[in-house]
């Protein structure tokens, strides 16, 4: 503010000095010009003031020029009176030209400021893009590293399984190792898809009132193997009263499990983890604290950012993409809640607090469910339609082991042609088929065969809400996202078996 006043004051001083110089020049030229062009020289003082002093300086210079010309040049001298019409016309022209000059310089100055601002913004944008590009490269390298980590033991285990097929114990050990690494791969992909859906505004919640303690218990059970592996001591402080929240059960289990997994990962072996659930003024507060490595103050500001790594160096001790806490924050916000972190610094542990608004739980109702006998899958016919031959053949082998008869088609036209010769109970149909996609195949099957006796299940890598809506509109009966769990698929087939089959 002070610098602005000083600049303006200097501008006024310059206007006074410029007008004085112009008056001196006009006095020197008076023997030649006499009373002609009384304001001519004063145009220069206005132009110079507008150029070097700014608009206020130019306005002052124009006013001083009027007074100086009226007092020293226009007769009667030593008076401010203007009596001749020609002098009034000269004054009017001087005022108009001076105003136009001031406006022109002001516009030029504004355009220059805007250009400088745009240049500064472009420079900042360029720096931001450079940082984003560098962060993207680092993240892609990290992603490649995290994907290779589970792929390496999978490849090794598959090779060893071919050599150890006669050793049941080793074979089972290798099989369980493959399953663990596959679960890790699926979790990485699911986290990436969840973040992508959130950033695109496509993440949807299935909200119902339920007891938040159920989500906490399910999350503890989910992360228990990781906790046991690290030898952590877990303390649960959960009151024996309901904590009603209106939320998506699956997503809130994901919130709690991500926090627990984060504590288990960043706490040295044999550490302590405390899970505390309490109510504060109608808000359910879940605190997950540990005595782990802690968080530096600078890192606390960005720990919930998507695609931001606290430590992305090659020597970092802990794996992961850094998406878990970003998902926690996003899911809490979608539930009208918050998540915060407190840490006294590196080596002093951390405490994460999730706050969710509480609701009254509805009175439970008793439903009588008719007992259903398990369905025998033997001799059931299933058609598998997938352009990935390995995926189709291995799925066919799996279902054959369950006693089903299978037929495999590798594209839409082949599947439609086979349906003219046979009528399977189920069709497991991929969406991303070449040429005729799965949606079109399903529509044609429904047009030719209707709903009678054939259940079409989408078996695809596309699992967003929009994808599920499209499969339903195309005539699919169910939607299963790859990679499918064999036990879940068999359970689905048992529950969805057509009455006529």
C-alpha positions as CSV (number, residue, x, y, z in Angstrom):
1,X,0.0,0.0,0.0
2,X,2.8,2.4,0.9
3,X,4.7,1.7,-2.3
4,X,1.5,2.5,-4.2
5,X,1.1,5.9,-2.6
6,X,4.7,6.7,-3.2
7,X,4.4,5.8,-6.9
8,X,1.3,8.1,-7.2
9,X,3.0,10.9,-5.4
10,X,6.0,10.7,-7.7
11,X,3.6,10.7,-10.6
12,X,2.0,14.0,-9.4
13,X,5.5,15.5,-9.0
14,X,6.3,14.5,-12.5
15,X,3.1,16.1,-13.8
16,X,3.9,19.4,-12.1
17,X,7.5,19.3,-13.4
18,X,6.3,18.4,-17.0
19,X,3.8,21.2,-17.0
20,X,6.4,23.7,-15.7
21,X,8.8,22.7,-18.5
22,X,5.9,23.0,-21.1
23,X,5.1,26.5,-19.8
24,X,8.7,27.5,-20.0
25,X,9.0,26.2,-23.6
26,X,5.7,28.0,-24.5
27,X,7.1,31.2,-23.0
28,X,10.2,30.9,-25.1
29,X,8.1,30.4,-28.2
30,X,5.7,33.2,-27.4
31,X,7.4,35.8,-29.6
32,X,6.9,33.4,-32.6
33,X,3.4,32.0,-31.7
34,X,1.9,35.0,-30.0
35,X,-1.7,33.9,-29.0
36,X,-1.9,31.1,-31.5
37,X,-1.9,27.4,-30.4
38,X,-2.2,28.3,-26.7
39,X,-2.4,24.6,-25.6
40,X,-0.1,23.0,-28.2
41,X,3.0,22.5,-26.0
42,X,0.9,21.3,-23.1
43,X,-0.1,18.2,-25.1
44,X,3.4,17.0,-24.6
45,X,3.2,17.3,-20.8
46,X,0.0,15.3,-20.8
47,X,1.5,12.6,-23.1
48,X,4.7,12.3,-21.0
49,X,2.7,12.2,-17.8
50,X,0.4,9.5,-19.1
51,X,3.4,7.5,-20.3
52,X,5.6,7.7,-17.3
53,X,3.4,8.7,-14.4
54,X,0.1,6.9,-15.1
55,X,-3.5,8.1,-15.4
56,X,-3.7,10.3,-12.2
57,X,-0.5,12.0,-13.2
58,X,-1.8,12.7,-16.8
59,X,-5.2,14.1,-15.5
60,X,-3.3,16.5,-13.2
61,X,-1.0,17.5,-16.1
62,X,-4.0,18.2,-18.3
63,X,-5.7,20.3,-15.6
64,X,-2.5,22.2,-14.9
65,X,-2.0,22.8,-18.6
66,X,-5.5,24.4,-18.9
67,X,-4.7,26.7,-16.0
68,X,-1.3,27.6,-17.2
69,X,-2.5,28.4,-20.8
70,X,-5.4,30.4,-19.5
71,X,-3.3,32.4,-17.0
72,X,-0.1,32.9,-19.0
73,X,-0.9,32.6,-22.7
74,X,-4.5,33.4,-23.5
75,X,-5.3,37.2,-23.2
76,X,-6.0,38.8,-20.9
77,X,-2.8,37.6,-19.3
78,X,-2.6,37.0,-15.6
79,X,-6.2,36.0,-15.6
80,X,-8.1,32.8,-15.9
81,X,-10.9,34.3,-17.9
82,X,-11.4,33.1,-21.5
83,X,-13.5,35.5,-23.5
84,X,-12.8,34.6,-27.2
85,X,-14.9,31.7,-28.8
86,X,-11.7,30.6,-30.6
87,X,-10.0,30.1,-27.3
88,X,-12.9,28.1,-26.0
89,X,-12.8,25.8,-29.1
90,X,-9.0,25.4,-28.5
91,X,-9.7,24.5,-24.8
92,X,-12.4,22.0,-25.9
93,X,-10.1,20.3,-28.4
94,X,-7.3,20.2,-25.8
95,X,-9.6,18.5,-23.3
96,X,-10.9,16.0,-25.8
97,X,-7.5,15.1,-27.2
98,X,-6.0,15.0,-23.7
99,X,-8.8,12.6,-22.5
100,X,-8.4,10.4,-25.6
101,X,-4.6,10.3,-24.9
102,X,-5.1,9.4,-21.3
103,X,-7.7,6.6,-22.1
104,X,-5.4,5.2,-24.8
105,X,-2.4,5.0,-22.5
106,X,-4.5,3.5,-19.7
107,X,-5.9,0.9,-22.1
108,X,-2.4,0.1,-23.3
109,X,-1.2,-0.2,-19.7
110,X,-4.1,-2.5,-18.8
111,X,-3.4,-4.7,-21.8
112,X,0.2,-4.8,-20.8
113,X,-0.7,-5.8,-17.2
114,X,-3.1,-8.5,-18.6
115,X,-0.4,-9.8,-20.9
116,X,2.1,-9.9,-18.0
117,X,-0.5,-11.7,-15.8
118,X,-1.2,-14.2,-18.6
119,X,2.5,-14.7,-19.0
120,X,2.9,-15.3,-15.3
121,X,0.0,-17.7,-15.2
122,X,1.4,-19.5,-18.3
123,X,4.7,-19.8,-16.5
124,X,3.0,-21.1,-13.4
125,X,1.0,-23.5,-15.5
126,X,4.1,-24.7,-17.3
127,X,5.8,-25.3,-14.0
128,X,2.7,-27.2,-12.7
129,X,2.6,-29.3,-15.9
130,X,6.3,-30.1,-15.5
131,X,5.7,-31.2,-11.9
132,X,2.6,-33.1,-12.9
133,X,4.5,-34.8,-15.8
134,X,7.4,-35.6,-13.4
135,X,4.9,-36.9,-10.8
136,X,3.2,-39.0,-13.6
137,X,6.5,-40.5,-14.7
138,X,7.4,-41.3,-11.1
139,X,3.9,-42.8,-10.4
140,X,4.0,-44.9,-13.6
141,X,7.3,-46.2,-12.6
142,X,5.9,-47.0,-9.1
143,X,2.9,-48.6,-10.6
144,X,5.1,-50.8,-12.9
145,X,7.1,-51.7,-9.8
146,X,4.0,-52.6,-7.7
147,X,2.5,-54.7,-10.6
148,X,5.8,-56.5,-11.1
149,X,6.1,-57.4,-7.4
150,X,3.2,-59.8,-7.4
151,X,3.7,-60.9,-11.0
152,X,7.3,-62.2,-10.2
153,X,6.2,-64.7,-7.6
154,X,3.3,-65.7,-9.7
155,X,5.5,-66.5,-12.7
156,X,8.0,-68.4,-10.5
157,X,5.2,-70.3,-8.7
158,X,3.6,-71.4,-12.0
159,X,7.0,-72.6,-13.2
160,X,7.6,-74.5,-10.0
161,X,4.1,-76.0,-10.0
162,X,4.9,-77.8,-13.2
163,X,7.9,-79.4,-11.5
164,X,6.3,-80.1,-8.1
165,X,3.0,-81.7,-9.3
166,X,3.9,-84.9,-7.4
167,X,4.7,-83.1,-4.2
168,X,1.2,-82.2,-2.8
169,X,2.6,-80.1,0.1
170,X,4.8,-77.9,-2.1
171,X,2.1,-77.7,-4.8
172,X,-0.4,-76.4,-2.3
173,X,2.1,-73.9,-0.9
174,X,2.7,-72.6,-4.4
175,X,-1.0,-72.4,-5.1
176,X,-1.7,-70.4,-2.0
177,X,1.2,-68.0,-2.9
178,X,-0.3,-67.5,-6.4
179,X,-3.7,-66.7,-4.8
180,X,-2.2,-64.2,-2.4
181,X,-0.4,-62.4,-5.2
182,X,-3.5,-62.4,-7.4
183,X,-5.4,-60.8,-4.5
184,X,-2.8,-58.1,-4.3
185,X,-3.1,-57.5,-8.1
186,X,-6.9,-57.3,-7.9
187,X,-6.6,-54.8,-5.0
188,X,-4.3,-52.5,-6.9
189,X,-6.6,-52.5,-9.9
190,X,-9.7,-52.0,-7.8
191,X,-8.0,-49.0,-6.0
192,X,-7.1,-47.5,-9.4
193,X,-10.6,-47.9,-10.7
194,X,-12.2,-46.5,-7.5
195,X,-10.0,-43.4,-7.7
196,X,-10.8,-43.0,-11.4
197,X,-14.5,-43.3,-10.7
198,X,-14.3,-40.7,-7.9
199,X,-12.4,-38.2,-10.0
200,X,-14.9,-38.6,-12.8
201,X,-17.8,-38.2,-10.4
202,X,-19.0,-41.8,-11.2
203,X,-18.7,-43.4,-7.8
204,X,-22.1,-44.4,-6.5
205,X,-23.0,-45.5,-3.0
206,X,-25.7,-48.0,-1.9
207,X,-26.6,-46.3,1.4
208,X,-28.7,-48.0,4.1
209,X,-28.9,-47.4,7.9
210,X,-26.7,-50.0,9.6
211,X,-24.6,-50.5,12.7
212,X,-21.1,-49.1,12.0
213,X,-19.7,-51.7,14.4
214,X,-20.4,-54.3,11.8
215,X,-18.1,-52.5,9.3
216,X,-15.4,-52.2,11.9
217,X,-15.6,-55.9,12.8
218,X,-15.5,-57.0,9.1
219,X,-12.5,-54.7,8.5
220,X,-10.6,-56.2,11.4
221,X,-11.3,-59.7,10.2
222,X,-10.2,-58.7,6.7
223,X,-6.8,-57.2,7.8
224,X,-6.2,-59.8,10.6
225,X,-3.8,-61.9,8.5
226,X,-1.6,-58.9,7.8
227,X,-1.7,-57.9,11.5
228,X,-0.8,-61.4,12.6
229,X,2.0,-61.6,10.1
230,X,3.6,-58.5,11.6
231,X,2.9,-59.6,15.1
232,X,1.1,-56.5,16.1
233,X,-0.9,-56.1,19.3
234,X,-4.4,-54.8,18.5
235,X,-6.7,-53.3,21.1
236,X,-10.4,-52.8,20.4
237,X,-12.3,-50.1,22.4
238,X,-15.9,-50.6,21.0
239,X,-18.9,-49.9,23.2
240,X,-21.7,-52.5,23.5
241,X,-24.2,-50.1,22.0
242,X,-25.3,-49.6,18.3
243,X,-23.7,-46.9,16.2
244,X,-26.2,-46.2,13.5
245,X,-24.9,-44.6,10.3
246,X,-26.5,-44.2,6.8
247,X,-23.8,-45.6,4.5
248,X,-22.6,-48.1,2.0
249,X,-21.5,-51.1,4.1
250,X,-19.0,-52.3,1.5
251,X,-17.4,-48.9,1.1
252,X,-17.2,-48.2,4.9
253,X,-15.6,-51.6,5.4
254,X,-13.1,-50.4,2.8
255,X,-12.5,-47.2,4.7
256,X,-11.7,-49.0,8.0
257,X,-9.7,-51.8,6.4
258,X,-7.6,-49.2,4.5
259,X,-6.8,-47.4,7.8
260,X,-6.0,-50.7,9.6
261,X,-3.9,-51.9,6.7
262,X,-2.0,-48.6,6.6
263,X,-1.3,-48.8,10.4
264,X,-0.2,-52.5,10.1
265,X,2.1,-51.6,7.2
266,X,3.8,-48.6,8.7
267,X,4.2,-49.9,12.2
268,X,7.4,-51.9,13.0
269,X,6.9,-55.6,13.8
270,X,5.4,-56.2,17.2
271,X,3.8,-52.8,17.3
272,X,0.6,-51.6,18.9
273,X,-2.6,-50.6,17.1
274,X,-5.7,-49.2,18.9
275,X,-9.2,-49.0,17.4
276,X,-11.5,-46.7,19.4
277,X,-15.1,-46.1,18.5
278,X,-17.1,-43.5,20.3
279,X,-20.1,-41.1,19.9
280,X,-19.7,-37.3,20.1
281,X,-22.8,-35.0,19.7
282,X,-24.5,-37.3,17.2
283,X,-21.3,-38.2,15.3
284,X,-19.7,-41.6,15.2
285,X,-15.9,-41.1,15.7
286,X,-13.6,-44.0,14.8
287,X,-9.9,-43.5,15.8
288,X,-7.2,-45.8,14.5
289,X,-3.9,-45.1,16.3
290,X,-0.5,-46.8,16.2
291,X,3.1,-46.4,17.5
292,X,4.5,-46.6,14.0
293,X,6.8,-44.5,11.9
294,X,4.7,-41.4,12.2
295,X,4.2,-38.6,9.7
296,X,6.2,-35.4,9.1
297,X,4.3,-32.2,9.1
298,X,4.9,-31.5,5.4
299,X,3.7,-35.0,4.5
300,X,0.5,-34.6,6.6
301,X,-0.6,-31.8,4.2
302,X,-0.6,-34.1,1.2
303,X,-1.1,-37.6,2.6
304,X,-4.7,-37.8,1.5
305,X,-4.0,-36.6,-2.1
306,X,-4.6,-39.1,-4.9
307,X,-1.4,-40.2,-6.8
308,X,0.9,-38.4,-4.3
309,X,3.6,-40.5,-2.7
310,X,5.1,-39.5,0.7
311,X,8.2,-41.5,-0.3
312,X,8.5,-42.5,-4.0
313,X,12.2,-43.3,-3.9
314,X,13.7,-46.6,-5.0
315,X,14.8,-47.2,-1.4
316,X,11.4,-46.8,0.3
317,X,10.7,-49.6,2.8
318,X,7.0,-50.0,2.2
319,X,5.1,-51.0,-0.9
320,X,1.8,-49.8,-2.2
321,X,0.6,-47.1,-4.6
322,X,-0.4,-44.6,-1.9
323,X,-4.1,-44.8,-2.9
324,X,-5.5,-46.2,0.3
325,X,-5.7,-42.9,2.2
326,X,-6.9,-41.0,-0.8
327,X,-9.8,-43.5,-1.1
328,X,-10.5,-43.1,2.6
329,X,-10.9,-39.3,2.3
330,X,-13.0,-39.6,-0.9
331,X,-15.4,-42.2,0.6
332,X,-15.7,-40.2,3.9
333,X,-16.7,-37.1,1.9
334,X,-19.3,-39.1,0.0
335,X,-20.7,-40.2,3.3
336,X,-20.9,-36.5,4.5
337,X,-18.1,-37.3,6.9
338,X,-14.4,-36.3,7.4
339,X,-11.1,-37.9,8.1
340,X,-8.1,-36.3,9.8
341,X,-4.7,-37.3,10.9
342,X,-2.6,-36.4,13.9
343,X,1.1,-37.2,14.4
344,X,3.7,-35.7,16.6
345,X,6.3,-36.4,13.9
346,X,8.5,-39.2,12.5
347,X,8.9,-42.1,14.8
348,X,6.1,-41.0,17.1
349,X,3.1,-42.9,15.6
350,X,-0.1,-41.5,14.1
351,X,-3.8,-41.3,14.7
352,X,-6.5,-41.2,12.1
353,X,-10.0,-40.1,13.0
354,X,-13.1,-40.8,10.8
355,X,-16.2,-38.9,11.7
356,X,-19.6,-39.9,10.3
357,X,-23.1,-38.5,11.1
358,X,-25.2,-41.0,13.1
359,X,-28.8,-42.0,12.4
360,X,-31.5,-43.9,14.2
361,X,-31.5,-47.6,13.3
362,X,-34.8,-49.0,12.2
363,X,-36.5,-51.6,14.3
364,X,-35.3,-55.0,13.0
365,X,-38.0,-57.1,11.4
366,X,-38.2,-60.9,11.4
367,X,-38.4,-62.6,8.0
368,X,-39.2,-66.2,7.4
369,X,-36.9,-67.6,4.7
370,X,-37.9,-70.8,3.0
371,X,-35.0,-73.3,3.2
372,X,-33.7,-74.2,-0.3
373,X,-32.0,-77.4,-1.1
374,X,-28.5,-77.0,-2.8
375,X,-28.7,-77.3,-6.5
376,X,-26.8,-80.0,-8.3
377,X,-24.7,-78.5,-11.0
378,X,-23.8,-81.8,-12.7
379,X,-25.0,-82.1,-16.3
380,X,-25.8,-78.4,-16.4
381,X,-24.7,-76.8,-19.7
382,X,-22.8,-73.6,-19.9
383,X,-21.7,-71.6,-22.9
384,X,-18.6,-69.4,-22.4
385,X,-18.1,-66.5,-24.9
386,X,-14.7,-64.8,-24.6
387,X,-12.2,-63.7,-27.3
388,X,-9.4,-64.4,-24.8
389,X,-8.9,-68.1,-25.6
390,X,-6.8,-68.8,-22.4
391,X,-9.5,-67.2,-20.2
392,X,-12.3,-69.1,-22.0
393,X,-10.5,-72.5,-21.9
394,X,-9.4,-72.2,-18.2
395,X,-12.9,-71.2,-17.2
396,X,-14.3,-74.1,-19.2
397,X,-11.9,-76.5,-17.3
398,X,-13.0,-75.0,-14.0
399,X,-16.7,-75.6,-14.7
400,X,-16.0,-79.0,-16.0
401,X,-14.4,-79.9,-12.7
402,X,-17.7,-78.9,-11.1
403,X,-19.5,-81.4,-13.2
404,X,-20.9,-79.0,-15.8
405,X,-20.8,-79.5,-19.6
406,X,-19.3,-76.5,-21.4
407,X,-19.2,-75.0,-24.9
408,X,-16.7,-72.3,-25.8
409,X,-17.2,-69.5,-28.4
410,X,-14.6,-66.9,-29.2
411,X,-16.8,-64.2,-30.8
412,X,-20.4,-63.1,-31.1
413,X,-21.3,-64.7,-34.4
414,X,-19.9,-68.0,-33.3
415,X,-22.0,-67.9,-30.1
416,X,-25.2,-67.1,-32.0
417,X,-24.5,-69.9,-34.5
418,X,-23.9,-72.4,-31.7
419,X,-27.2,-71.4,-30.0
420,X,-29.1,-72.6,-33.0
421,X,-27.8,-76.1,-32.3
422,X,-28.0,-76.2,-28.5
423,X,-29.6,-74.5,-25.6
424,X,-27.4,-74.0,-22.6
425,X,-28.7,-73.1,-19.1
426,X,-26.2,-70.3,-18.8
427,X,-24.2,-68.0,-21.1
428,X,-21.1,-66.4,-19.6
429,X,-20.6,-63.5,-22.0
430,X,-17.7,-61.1,-22.3
431,X,-18.5,-57.5,-23.2
432,X,-15.4,-56.5,-25.1
433,X,-15.7,-58.9,-28.0
434,X,-14.2,-58.0,-31.4
435,X,-16.7,-56.9,-34.1
436,X,-20.0,-57.6,-32.4
437,X,-19.7,-56.7,-28.7
438,X,-21.4,-58.4,-25.8
439,X,-24.2,-56.0,-25.6
440,X,-25.2,-56.7,-29.2
441,X,-24.8,-60.4,-28.7
442,X,-27.2,-60.3,-25.7
443,X,-29.7,-58.3,-27.6
444,X,-29.8,-60.7,-30.5
445,X,-30.0,-63.7,-28.1
446,X,-33.0,-62.1,-26.4
447,X,-34.6,-61.2,-29.7
448,X,-34.3,-64.8,-30.9
449,X,-34.9,-66.8,-27.7
450,X,-36.6,-64.4,-25.4
451,X,-36.2,-64.9,-21.6
452,X,-37.2,-68.6,-21.7
453,X,-34.7,-70.9,-20.0
454,X,-31.4,-69.1,-20.8
455,X,-29.6,-66.9,-18.2
456,X,-27.0,-64.5,-19.6
457,X,-24.3,-63.4,-17.2
458,X,-21.8,-60.6,-18.1
459,X,-18.3,-61.8,-17.3
460,X,-16.2,-58.7,-18.0
461,X,-13.5,-56.3,-16.8
462,X,-16.0,-53.4,-17.0
463,X,-17.6,-53.0,-13.6
464,X,-18.8,-49.4,-13.2
465,X,-22.4,-48.4,-12.5
466,X,-22.9,-47.3,-16.2
467,X,-21.6,-50.6,-17.4
468,X,-24.0,-52.5,-15.1
469,X,-26.9,-50.3,-16.4
470,X,-26.0,-51.1,-20.0
471,X,-25.8,-54.8,-19.4
472,X,-29.2,-54.8,-17.7
473,X,-30.7,-52.9,-20.6
474,X,-29.1,-55.3,-23.1
475,X,-30.9,-58.3,-21.5
476,X,-28.2,-59.6,-19.1
477,X,-29.4,-61.3,-15.9
478,X,-26.3,-60.6,-13.9
479,X,-23.0,-58.8,-14.0
480,X,-19.7,-60.3,-12.7
481,X,-16.4,-58.4,-12.8
482,X,-13.2,-60.1,-13.8
483,X,-11.1,-61.6,-12.3
484,X,-13.9,-63.8,-10.9
485,X,-13.6,-65.8,-7.8
486,X,-14.3,-69.5,-8.8
487,X,-16.3,-70.2,-5.6
488,X,-18.4,-67.0,-6.0
489,X,-19.1,-67.9,-9.7
490,X,-20.2,-71.4,-8.8
491,X,-22.4,-70.0,-5.9
492,X,-23.9,-67.6,-8.4
493,X,-24.7,-70.4,-10.9
494,X,-26.4,-72.4,-8.1
495,X,-28.5,-69.5,-7.0
496,X,-29.4,-68.4,-10.6
497,X,-30.2,-71.8,-12.1
498,X,-33.3,-71.6,-14.3
499,X,-36.4,-73.4,-13.2
500,X,-36.5,-75.3,-16.5
501,X,-32.9,-76.4,-16.5
